[in-house]
Amino acid sequence: MLKQVSLICFLVFSCYMGVESQGLKHLTNELQVNVAANRVWELYRHLGISRLTAQQLQNVIQNVQVLEGDGGVGTKLKLTFAPGNSSYTERFIVINDEKKVKVAKGLEGGCLAIGCSVQIVRFDIVEKTNDSCIIKSDIAYAVKKQFETNDPKPNIQLLAAAAQIAKRFLESSKK
């Protein structure tokens, strides 16, 4: 049943993205990790990467709060940033174990607070060899017409830092 719900959400999202993606801009970060894709996916699949990043970047992330859900599709997650108490809330809308893809839609905060109408975060864990993979982090976003001259954009640096943290954690625990 859970796989069917995930598949339905993925199909709905794919249709939505097919229609909406024409006006979306993208920021992407890729990082090679010398660990099997399945191990990296286990960290990214649920809440592990969010909690590990918050633990490692306490000067950036003050708190990670699960507002609803258990880490699966439908989970609503709120990140509160230090020191200014700004926050970002997202909902996991796709978790595809077969393709190792996780997608979250921004609900409030982030670039939505500075003029974006849509913010979608996507993680792809792409297998290279049996012992290596690529963590691909992508933020798709659209800017509201009235804010286009300001050119607001989300910040990919936190996702890049999370990938680096995952790499260090997983590669060091492999030994």
Secondary structure as the mmCIF struct_conf table of DSSP 4:
data_model
#
loop_
_struct_conf.conf_type_id
_struct_conf.id
_struct_conf.beg_label_comp_id
_struct_conf.beg_label_asym_id
_struct_conf.beg_label_seq_id
_struct_conf.end_label_comp_id
_struct_conf.end_label_asym_id
_struct_conf.end_label_seq_id
HELX_RH_AL_P HELX_RH_AL_P1 LEU A 2 GLU A 20
HELX_RH_3T_P HELX_RH_3T_P1 SER A 21 GLY A 23
STRN STRN1 LYS A 25 VAL A 33
BEND BEND1 ASN A 34 VAL A 35
HELX_RH_AL_P HELX_RH_AL_P2 ALA A 37 ARG A 45
BEND BEND2 HIS A 46 LEU A 47
HELX_RH_AL_P HELX_RH_AL_P3 GLY A 48 GLN A 56
TURN_TY1_P TURN_TY1_P1 GLN A 58 VAL A 60
STRN STRN2 ILE A 61 GLU A 68
BEND BEND3 GLY A 69 GLY A 72
TURN_TY1_P TURN_TY1_P2 VAL A 73 GLY A 74
STRN STRN3 LYS A 76 PHE A 81
TURN_TY1_P TURN_TY1_P3 ALA A 82 GLY A 84
STRN STRN4 SER A 87 ASN A 96
TURN_TY1_P TURN_TY1_P4 ASP A 97 LYS A 100
STRN STRN5 VAL A 101 GLY A 109
HELX_RH_3T_P HELX_RH_3T_P2 GLY A 110 ILE A 114
TURN_TY1_P TURN_TY1_P5 GLY A 115 GLY A 115
STRN STRN6 CYS A 116 THR A 129
TURN_TY1_P TURN_TY1_P6 ASN A 130 ASP A 131
STRN STRN7 SER A 132 VAL A 143
HELX_RH_3T_P HELX_RH_3T_P3 LYS A 145 ASN A 150
HELX_RH_AL_P HELX_RH_AL_P4 GLN A 157 LYS A 174
#
